[in-house]
Amino acid sequence: MDEVVNMLRNGVVELCFVKKDGSVRVMRATLNAALFTYEHKGRERNNANVTCVWDMDKQAWRSFRNESLLSWEQE
């Protein structure tokens, strides 16, 4: 996950993962604050098994379970 997080911090990454309902989702995401703006709402979640990212298409925070990640590719 360190490689994925570093890529997310540097730009946009296309992530492919399995959702809780078993469906596969592709998401364009980032952790590079220069690429989005937001107002922080809610509380922080500290869970080593879950990664929170900014969804570029939905313009909102989303998360996925690390073990569900199938593939990733830097855009």
N, C-alpha and C positions, 0 to 999 in steps of 0.2 A: 504494500500500500504506500510505502514511502515514495516510490517512483511515481505513482499516480498522483499523489498529493503535490509533489514537486511540479509535475506537468500542469496541474490545475492552478497552481500559484503563478505559473509563467504565462498562461494563456487559456484558450478554450480547448476542451477535450471532449471527444465524442465517447460517451460511456454506454456500454450495453450490459444490462443486468436483469436478473429475474426478480420480479415484484413478489410481494407476499402471496398474491393470488395465483402465482405460477406463470403469469404472462411475462413476456420479455419486453423490456422497454429500452429504447435508445434515447439518450438525453445529451444535449450539448450543454456542458457545464464549465464553471470556472470558480476559482478562489482568488482571482486577481481583482482586487478592489478597484483598480483603475478602469475596469471594463463594465462596471455597473454602479448604480446608486440605490440606496434603500433606507428606510427608516426601520431601526431595530424594534421589533415587537416580540413579546414573549420572553421566555427565559432560555438560557443556554442549556444544551444537553451535553453531558459529558459521558460518552459511551464509546469505548475503544473499538467496539464492533460495528459502529455506524459512522458513516462519513456524511457530513452535511455540505452541500454545494449550492451554488447559485445556478439555477436553470435559466439559460440564456433565452430560451423560447417563451417560457411562462413568466419570466421576470419575477421569480420568487425563489425562496429557499426550498430545497428538496433534500431528501436523504435516501441512502440505500445501505443495506447491510453489506459489509465488506466481503463476506463469503459468497454473496450472490453475484459479484462482478464477473462477467464473462469475458469482456474485452474492452480495450480503450485505445484511442488513437488521437494524437495531437492534431489539431486543425492547422 
